[in-house]
Amino acid sequence: MAAPSGSSEAGSLAEERLDGLLELIAQRTPAPGGGSAAACAAAIAAALQQMAAAFTLTRDEYADRHEAAGELHTRAGALRAAAVELADRERHSYVALLDALRLPAGSPDRDQRIAAGRAEAIAAPLELCRLAAETAEIGAQLTRDGNPNLAGDAICGTLLAEAACQAAAALVRLNVAPSDGQTSADAASADAASALADRAQEARRLALRSRLD
């Protein structure tokens, strides 16, 4: 089978066609994996919120909501771009950690490289948690206050964002050191990820309650 376009290590996932991206994820390689896939889901979620906001901006009957919708549209666009960047960051951070772990025991910089790799393997999904939680909250707001014809899209975006946030939070918790070797920074990162996942979950509840209850 031919390799997907842009499948070299240096290539950006943003340059892939959808079928190529799926092929990359499906391959028997460590990355891109769960973190990059979650980031892609967050980017799609943010794009859906942009769409919901745009359809609110174009309708005169929602003129009193145009300013808020415009701000949400702009912010969702920034979150979408950040999520795309995180997809690549996740991909490369995990590869760097694996490379460090493969160094022979006793290599002079092995411990330092493992520590740096693990720190980035925590920081990248934690940042994804932050942007996905905010994307879910934007969706909840648009579901409640935006064009009602786009409520389904805003809800879908909120659900995707929550899933991305929960996935990223799980990766943070998996990548922190075992409890007997955790630093205060490790514990703080795990707690922050859990809190952000709770925020995303609450946004999903608000979105569904505003239209389906």
Secondary structure, DSSP 8 states (H G I E B T S, - for coil): ----TT-STTS-GGGS-HHHHHHHHHSSSSSS-HHHHHHHHHHHHHHHHHHHHHHHHT-GGGGGGHHHHHHHHHHHHHHHHHHHHHHHHHHHHHHHHHHHHTS-TT-TTHHHHHHHHHHHHHHHHHHHHHHHHHHHHHHHHHHHHS-GGGHHHHHHHHHHHHHHHHHHHHHHHHHS--GGG--HHHHHHHHHHHHHHHHHHHHHHHHHHHHH-
